[in-house]
């Protein structure tokens, strides 16, 4: 029986990886310019690919509260196989309209990082002849954070304003950098528990799993699964093989004073996704974070089309920092 289960698991993983490969090919047009592609494009380089539905690329950066002074590198790249044909002067600047445009487009609530929390020595870079990159350094001053700062959604909008050679990228000439201090729930966990499906009784949870809880604000963490190649989809056992719920991945909200979990929502939107899936915490159970043992006890529901689809009862055991 165990051999059969492992074979099915392996087959399921192959299917998952195949689907991921296909998705990456479909979205290739939105990727950052490659060296063997268009040449002469000046772009912000060390950022994720943006989709056509987002006004700019977003990179989230999280730091431990006791990290002290940290450096954030903003890499500017000149595309093409041969490097810069001459020394190229590139001027960058902060642009708060990048933040407001992103908020207006996606309903986020980022605010500009206060100037007391960072230092930028200068905005002028030089990509030397024959080279491809230069780096702007932002120095983040974590010791200057107050308790109120930890609950804020801070960000910096960076824009390439000019270049003496080449063309500023239309897709990656600007970017939004989310600046987060890791909250106390952030980390790597092993999760054990049960899943009860109200539609198909054969569906059960795939436990244990390794997960990351990733800070999105002072009291909110996004769950990312690490074992099956689908970080934002819940994988479960069908009784014969492994499958997953698309458009479903939980986000946990806590009360920082009581350490109680107060809400479970869906990464893909509360019922606004194509599967009409949302999250709901079980208010009849004691849902909490134990700071002494760094464990989380939580029970919550998957809601589909307005009805309870399944129930998760889970315990998260901290194994280390991300």
VOPAGU-2260 file (C-alpha; in pm, 1 decimal, decimal comma):
REM VOPAGU-2260
SITE   aa  ch    i         X         Y         Z
SITE  UNK   A    0       0,0       0,0       0,0
SITE  UNK   A    1     281,6     243,0      85,2
SITE  UNK   A    2     457,6     157,5    -242,7
SITE  UNK   A    3     140,1     228,4    -436,9
SITE  UNK   A    4      95,2     557,1    -253,9
SITE  UNK   A    5     454,2     664,6    -329,6
SITE  UNK   A    6     421,2     574,8    -697,5
SITE  UNK   A    7     102,3     774,7    -723,6
SITE  UNK   A    8     265,9    1064,5    -543,6
SITE  UNK   A    9     558,4    1059,7    -786,7
SITE  UNK   A   10     320,1    1051,6   -1082,7
SITE  UNK   A   11     125,0    1342,3    -938,7
SITE  UNK   A   12     442,8    1542,9    -895,3
SITE  UNK   A   13     539,9    1479,1   -1257,8
SITE  UNK   A   14     201,5    1615,7   -1366,0
SITE  UNK   A   15     244,4    1919,5   -1141,8
SITE  UNK   A   16     590,8    1994,2   -1275,1
SITE  UNK   A   17     467,3    1952,4   -1632,1
SITE  UNK   A   18     189,9    2204,4   -1572,8
SITE  UNK   A   19     437,0    2449,4   -1419,9
SITE  UNK   A   20     666,8    2416,6   -1722,2
SITE  UNK   A   21     376,2    2480,8   -1957,3
SITE  UNK   A   22     266,5    2787,2   -1760,8
SITE  UNK   A   23     615,6    2934,4   -1769,0
SITE  UNK   A   24     628,1    2895,4   -2147,3
SITE  UNK   A   25     292,5    3065,1   -2191,3
SITE  UNK   A   26     403,3    3364,9   -1981,7
SITE  UNK   A   27     748,4    3394,2   -2138,9
SITE  UNK   A   28     652,2    3714,2   -2320,8
SITE  UNK   A   29     620,4    3886,9   -1983,6
SITE  UNK   A   30     964,5    3779,0   -1862,0
SITE  UNK   A   31    1263,5    4005,8   -1816,7
SITE  UNK   A   32    1469,2    4052,7   -2135,0
SITE  UNK   A   33    1725,5    3776,6   -2182,3
SITE  UNK   A   34    2083,8    3818,2   -2303,1
SITE  UNK   A   35    2010,5    3629,7   -2622,8
SITE  UNK   A   36    1700,7    3839,9   -2690,3
SITE  UNK   A   37    1660,4    4212,2   -2753,5
SITE  UNK   A   38    1977,9    4417,4   -2706,0
SITE  UNK   A   39    2021,4    4774,9   -2596,3
SITE  UNK   A   40    1746,4    4769,7   -2332,4
SITE  UNK   A   41    1818,8    4928,7   -1992,7
SITE  UNK   A   42    1614,3    4764,4   -1717,9
SITE  UNK   A   43    1586,7    4705,3   -1344,7
SITE  UNK   A   44    1711,9    4349,7   -1330,1
SITE  UNK   A   45    1674,7    4181,9    -990,5
SITE  UNK   A   46    1294,7    4172,1    -983,0
SITE  UNK   A   47    1024,5    3913,5   -1059,5
SITE  UNK   A   48     853,9    3907,0   -1396,2
SITE  UNK   A   49     543,3    4125,6   -1413,0
SITE  UNK   A   50     216,1    4026,4   -1573,2
SITE  UNK   A   51      17,2    4246,1   -1808,9
SITE  UNK   A   52    -241,4    4295,8   -1532,1
SITE  UNK   A   53       4,9    4472,4   -1299,7
SITE  UNK   A   54     131,5    4826,9   -1359,0
SITE  UNK   A   55     483,6    4742,4   -1241,2
SITE  UNK   A   56     689,3    4451,0   -1113,1
SITE  UNK   A   57     673,4    4396,4    -736,8
SITE  UNK   A   58     954,2    4255,1    -526,1
SITE  UNK   A   59     891,5    4183,8    -157,8
SITE  UNK   A   60    1186,8    4204,3      78,8
SITE  UNK   A   61    1159,0    4094,9     443,1
SITE  UNK   A   62    1423,1    4138,5     711,2
SITE  UNK   A   63    1462,6    4024,9    1069,2
SITE  UNK   A   64    1394,8    4301,1    1320,3
SITE  UNK   A   65    1741,5    4259,5    1475,5
SITE  UNK   A   66    1927,5    4267,2    1142,3
SITE  UNK   A   67    2058,2    4619,8    1207,7
SITE  UNK   A   68    2170,0    4805,9     894,5
SITE  UNK   A   69    2101,3    4612,2     575,6
SITE  UNK   A   70    2163,5    4687,4     210,3
SITE  UNK   A   71    1908,1    4652,3     -67,8
SITE  UNK   A   72    2072,6    4620,0    -412,2
SITE  UNK   A   73    1889,2    4768,8    -711,8
SITE  UNK   A   74    2061,1    4617,6   -1015,7
SITE  UNK   A   75    2038,6    4791,8   -1352,6
SITE  UNK   A   76    2110,9    4577,3   -1658,4
SITE  UNK   A   77    2198,6    4653,2   -2022,2
SITE  UNK   A   78    2071,7    4369,7   -2240,4
SITE  UNK   A   79    2258,2    4201,5   -2523,1
SITE  UNK   A   80    2537,4    3948,3   -2552,9
SITE  UNK   A   81    2820,4    4197,1   -2595,0
SITE  UNK   A   82    2765,8    4430,2   -2300,7
SITE  UNK   A   83    2761,8    4809,1   -2312,0
SITE  UNK   A   84    2919,3    4955,8   -2631,4
SITE  UNK   A   85    3051,0    5247,5   -2423,9
SITE  UNK   A   86    3028,6    5376,0   -2067,7
SITE  UNK   A   87    2654,9    5425,3   -2009,1
SITE  UNK   A   88    2530,4    5677,7   -1755,0
SITE  UNK   A   89    2198,8    5579,7   -1598,4
SITE  UNK   A   90    1997,6    5803,2   -1366,2
SITE  UNK   A   91    1739,6    5656,7   -1128,3
SITE  UNK   A   92    1503,5    5819,6    -883,5
SITE  UNK   A   93    1230,5    5747,0    -633,4
SITE  UNK   A   94     878,4    5787,9    -769,2
SITE  UNK   A   95     579,6    5772,2    -534,4
SITE  UNK   A   96     338,1    5760,2    -830,0
SITE  UNK   A   97     453,3    5401,1    -882,8
SITE  UNK   A   98     310,1    5321,7    -538,1
SITE  UNK   A   99     -17,8    5507,6    -588,8
SITE  UNK   A  100     -71,2    5357,6    -934,9
SITE  UNK   A  101     -14,7    5007,5    -798,7
SITE  UNK   A  102    -256,4    5072,1    -511,9
SITE  UNK   A  103    -522,7    5208,1    -746,6
SITE  UNK   A  104    -486,6    4915,8    -986,7
SITE  UNK   A  105    -480,2    4628,0    -738,5
SITE  UNK   A  106    -646,3    4765,2    -426,7
SITE  UNK   A  107    -330,2    4743,9    -214,8
SITE  UNK   A  108    -240,0    4996,0      55,4
SITE  UNK   A  109     134,5    5048,3      24,4
SITE  UNK   A  110     277,0    5372,4     161,4
SITE  UNK   A  111     613,4    5529,9      89,2
SITE  UNK   A  112     892,3    5419,8     320,8
SITE  UNK   A  113     974,6    5716,4     550,9
SITE  UNK   A  114    1309,1    5876,9     472,3
SITE  UNK   A  115    1435,3    5822,4     830,4
SITE  UNK   A  116    1437,2    5448,1     760,6
SITE  UNK   A  117    1676,2    5446,7     463,5
SITE  UNK   A  118    1969,9    5619,7     296,0
SITE  UNK   A  119    2060,3    5643,0     -72,1
SITE  UNK   A  120    2403,0    5794,4    -140,7
SITE  UNK   A  121    2323,2    5882,1    -502,0
SITE  UNK   A  122    2103,1    5796,6    -797,3
SITE  UNK   A  123    2362,0    5796,6   -1077,8
SITE  UNK   A  124    2507,6    5470,8   -1205,6
SITE  UNK   A  125    2763,0    5386,0   -1472,4
SITE  UNK   A  126    2758,3    5063,2   -1669,9
SITE  UNK   A  127    3119,7    5036,1   -1793,4
SITE  UNK   A  128    3197,8    4960,4   -2156,8
SITE  UNK   A  129    3183,6    4585,2   -2214,0
SITE  UNK   A  130    2996,8    4530,1   -1889,1
SITE  UNK   A  131    2625,8    4477,7   -1835,7
SITE  UNK   A  132    2534,3    4591,0   -1485,8
SITE  UNK   A  133    2574,6    4847,0   -1211,1
SITE  UNK   A  134    2404,1    4856,4    -872,3
SITE  UNK   A  135    2231,7    5123,6    -666,4
SITE  UNK   A  136    2247,3    5051,4    -292,1
SITE  UNK   A  137    1965,6    5144,2     -55,1
SITE  UNK   A  138    2072,1    5125,1     310,3
SITE  UNK   A  139    1782,7    5026,7     533,6
SITE  UNK   A  140    1800,0    5137,7     897,5
SITE  UNK   A  141    1607,0    4875,5    1090,9
SITE  UNK   A  142    1708,3    5017,6    1432,9
SITE  UNK   A  143    1505,3    5329,9    1344,0
SITE  UNK   A  144    1179,2    5135,2    1320,1
SITE  UNK   A  145     923,4    5211,7    1591,3
SITE  UNK   A  146     653,0    4971,3    1706,8
SITE  UNK   A  147     403,1    5150,4    1483,2
SITE  UNK   A  148     619,7    5085,5    1175,9
SITE  UNK   A  149     582,0    4709,6    1200,0
SITE  UNK   A  150     215,8    4719,0    1104,3
SITE  UNK   A  151     269,8    4943,6     800,7
SITE  UNK   A  152     291,8    4825,4     439,1
SITE  UNK   A  153     595,7    5022,1     328,8
SITE  UNK   A  154     732,8    5031,5     -23,1
SITE  UNK   A  155     971,4    5222,1    -248,1
SITE  UNK   A  156     900,7    5298,8    -612,7
SITE  UNK   A  157    1218,4    5308,3    -824,8
SITE  UNK   A  158    1228,3    5443,5   -1179,5
SITE  UNK   A  159    1501,3    5468,1   -1444,9
SITE  UNK   A  160    1468,9    5830,1   -1554,2
SITE  UNK   A  161    1734,9    5844,1   -1823,0
SITE  UNK   A  162    2014,8    5659,5   -1996,8
SITE  UNK   A  163    2287,7    5790,0   -2227,2
SITE  UNK   A  164    2269,4    5479,6   -2446,2
SITE  UNK   A  165    1996,8    5231,1   -2529,8
SITE  UNK   A  166    1626,9    5239,5   -2447,3
SITE  UNK   A  167    1465,7    5232,6   -2104,6
SITE  UNK   A  168    1253,1    4917,4   -2074,8
SITE  UNK   A  169     878,6    4966,2   -2101,5
SITE  UNK   A  170     808,4    4671,6   -1870,8
SITE  UNK   A  171    1101,0    4695,1   -1629,2
SITE  UNK   A  172    1203,2    5058,7   -1635,7
SITE  UNK   A  173    1035,4    5092,6   -1297,4
SITE  UNK   A  174     957,3    4861,0   -1007,6
SITE  UNK   A  175     795,2    4853,9    -665,4
SITE  UNK   A  176     996,7    4720,4    -371,6
SITE  UNK   A  177     792,3    4618,8     -69,7
SITE  UNK   A  178     995,3    4660,8     252,1
SITE  UNK   A  179     890,5    4438,5     539,2
SITE  UNK   A  180    1022,4    4357,8     883,8
SITE  UNK   A  181     944,0    3994,4     956,7
SITE  UNK   A  182     668,8    3954,5    1212,9
SITE  UNK   A  183     691,3    3695,3    1491,4
SITE  UNK   A  184     490,2    3435,6    1296,3
SITE  UNK   A  185     729,5    3438,6     998,2
SITE  UNK   A  186     941,8    3126,7     945,1
SITE  UNK   A  187     966,7    2770,4     821,6
SITE  UNK   A  188     720,5    2526,3     977,0
SITE  UNK   A  189     620,7    2162,6     959,0
SITE  UNK   A  190     243,8    2137,7     946,1
SITE  UNK   A  191      49,9    1832,0    1060,3
SITE  UNK   A  192    -321,9    1786,7    1081,0
SITE  UNK   A  193    -631,5    1668,7     902,7
SITE  UNK   A  194    -844,0    1777,2     610,7
SITE  UNK   A  195   -1209,2    1671,5     589,0
SITE  UNK   A  196   -1375,0    1725,5     252,4
SITE  UNK   A  197   -1751,9    1769,9     265,4
SITE  UNK   A  198   -1799,4    1700,0    -107,0
SITE  UNK   A  199   -1583,6    1389,1    -153,6
SITE  UNK   A  200   -1507,3    1184,9     158,0
SITE  UNK   A  201   -1211,8    1015,8     -15,0
SITE  UNK   A  202   -1018,7    1342,2     -20,0
SITE  UNK   A  203    -778,5    1367,4     275,8
SITE  UNK   A  204    -491,7    1590,4     376,8
SITE  UNK   A  205    -132,9    1534,2     261,3
SITE  UNK   A  206      51,6    1567,0     592,4
SITE  UNK   A  207     312,5    1638,8     711,2
SITE  UNK   A  208     419,7    1922,1     484,1
SITE  UNK   A  209     692,3    2183,4     503,1
SITE  UNK   A  210     562,3    2536,8     464,2
SITE  UNK   A  211     686,9    2892,6     478,4
SITE  UNK   A  212     484,7    3157,1     656,9
SITE  UNK   A  213     578,5    3483,6     487,9
SITE  UNK   A  214     524,2    3826,9     636,8
SITE  UNK   A  215     288,9    4051,8     440,7
SITE  UNK   A  216     229,6    4299,7     723,7
SITE  UNK   A  217     287,1    4329,8    1098,4
SITE  UNK   A  218      25,4    4066,9    1184,6
SITE  UNK   A  219     -40,6    3878,4     859,0
SITE  UNK   A  220     144,0    3584,4     699,6
SITE  UNK   A  221      96,0    3423,7     360,7
SITE  UNK   A  222     132,1    3045,2     353,0
SITE  UNK   A  223     354,4    2889,0      86,1
SITE  UNK   A  224     382,8    2510,1      53,6
SITE  UNK   A  225     731,9    2374,8     -17,0
SITE  UNK   A  226     696,3    2001,0     -86,9
SITE  UNK   A  227     502,3    1968,1    -412,8
SITE  UNK   A  228     617,3    2247,5    -640,6
SITE  UNK   A  229     293,2    2444,3    -598,9
SITE  UNK   A  230     366,3    2705,4    -333,0
SITE  UNK   A  231      24,4    2870,6    -349,6
SITE  UNK   A  232    -202,3    2568,5    -395,4
SITE  UNK   A  233    -309,7    2311,8    -136,1
SITE  UNK   A  234    -213,3    1955,2    -235,4
SITE  UNK   A  235    -430,1    1669,6    -103,9
SITE  UNK   A  236    -468,0    1293,0    -142,4
SITE  UNK   A  237    -765,2    1174,6    -350,1
SITE  UNK   A  238    -753,7     815,6    -223,9
SITE  UNK   A  239    -555,7     695,5    -526,4
SITE  UNK   A  240    -326,7     984,8    -620,6
SITE  UNK   A  241    -238,9    1343,3    -538,1
SITE  UNK   A  242    -422,4    1649,8    -663,8
SITE  UNK   A  243    -459,7    2012,3    -557,6
SITE  UNK   A  244    -713,6    2289,6    -515,6
SITE  UNK   A  245    -649,4    2567,5    -765,0
SITE  UNK   A  246    -726,8    2923,9    -657,1
SITE  UNK   A  247    -687,3    2830,4    -292,4
SITE  UNK   A  248    -405,6    2913,5     -52,6
SITE  UNK   A  249    -462,9    3051,0     297,8
SITE  UNK   A  250    -347,3    3376,7     453,5
SITE  UNK   A  251    -351,2    3399,0     834,7
SITE  UNK   A  252    -421,9    3715,0    1036,3
SITE  UNK   A  253    -333,8    3739,2    1405,4
SITE  UNK   A  254    -393,4    3975,4    1694,9
SITE  UNK   A  255     -43,2    4074,2    1803,4
SITE  UNK   A  256    -154,0    4141,9    2160,9
SITE  UNK   A  257    -342,1    3817,7    2232,4
SITE  UNK   A  258    -159,6    3600,1    1972,0
SITE  UNK   A  259    -501,6    3475,3    1860,9
SITE  UNK   A  260    -560,1    3393,2    1493,5
SITE  UNK   A  261    -848,9    3616,0    1392,3
SITE  UNK   A  262    -902,9    3545,5    1022,1
SITE  UNK   A  263    -820,1    3311,0     736,4
SITE  UNK   A  264    -853,8    3452,6     386,6
SITE  UNK   A  265    -766,5    3334,4      37,3
SITE  UNK   A  266    -448,9    3442,2    -144,1
SITE  UNK   A  267    -653,0    3445,5    -467,9
SITE  UNK   A  268    -927,5    3667,5    -325,3
SITE  UNK   A  269   -1227,3    3599,5    -105,9
SITE  UNK   A  270   -1465,3    3437,2    -353,2
SITE  UNK   A  271   -1355,4    3666,7    -634,5
SITE  UNK   A  272   -1147,3    3401,1    -814,1
SITE  UNK   A  273   -1280,3    3180,0   -1092,9
SITE  UNK   A  274   -1331,9    2890,1    -848,8
SITE  UNK   A  275   -1533,9    3112,6    -610,6
SITE  UNK   A  276   -1316,5    2995,4    -321,0
SITE  UNK   A  277   -1254,1    3178,4       4,1
SITE  UNK   A  278   -1130,0    3109,7     356,1
SITE  UNK   A  279   -1313,1    3123,1     688,5
SITE  UNK   A  280   -1176,1    3069,0    1037,1
SITE  UNK   A  281   -1358,8    2831,7    1274,1
SITE  UNK   A  282   -1464,9    3066,8    1553,6
SITE  UNK   A  283   -1569,5    2775,6    1778,8
SITE  UNK   A  284   -1208,4    2659,9    1829,1
SITE  UNK   A  285    -909,4    2815,4    2003,7
SITE  UNK   A  286    -690,1    2942,1    1721,5
SITE  UNK   A  287    -360,3    3081,5    1847,1
SITE  UNK   A  288      15,3    3123,4    1822,9
SITE  UNK   A  289     214,0    2998,9    2123,0
SITE  UNK   A  290     527,8    3216,8    2152,0
SITE  UNK   A  291     688,9    2980,9    2404,2
SITE  UNK   A  292     690,2    2683,4    2165,5
SITE  UNK   A  293     651,0    2877,1    1838,3
SITE  UNK   A  294     357,0    2660,5    1734,5
SITE  UNK   A  295      33,8    2764,4    1568,8
SITE  UNK   A  296    -294,2    2582,3    1633,0
SITE  UNK   A  297    -562,5    2670,7    1381,7
SITE  UNK   A  298    -888,4    2533,0    1238,5
SITE  UNK   A  299   -1046,8    2687,0     931,0
SITE  UNK   A  300   -1270,4    2617,9     632,5
SITE  UNK   A  301   -1243,1    2621,4     255,8
SITE  UNK   A  302   -1558,2    2791,9     128,7
SITE  UNK   A  303   -1668,7    2731,2    -231,1
SITE  UNK   A  304   -1961,3    2906,9    -398,3
SITE  UNK   A  305   -2075,4    3030,3     -59,2
SITE  UNK   A  306   -2085,5    2684,8     104,0
SITE  UNK   A  307   -1836,7    2505,9     328,4
SITE  UNK   A  308   -1628,8    2276,2     106,8
SITE  UNK   A  309   -1381,2    2136,0     361,5
SITE  UNK   A  310   -1232,4    2173,6     707,9
SITE  UNK   A  311    -863,3    2200,7     802,2
SITE  UNK   A  312    -741,1    2128,0    1154,6
SITE  UNK   A  313    -369,1    2199,6    1168,6
SITE  UNK   A  314     -69,8    2245,4    1398,2
SITE  UNK   A  315     233,3    2439,1    1270,3
SITE  UNK   A  316     565,5    2360,7    1440,3
SITE  UNK   A  317     846,2    2612,6    1388,3
SITE  UNK   A  318    1166,9    2463,7    1244,5
SITE  UNK   A  319    1371,4    2774,3    1163,8
SITE  UNK   A  320    1394,6    3116,2    1005,1
SITE  UNK   A  321    1336,9    3164,7     634,3
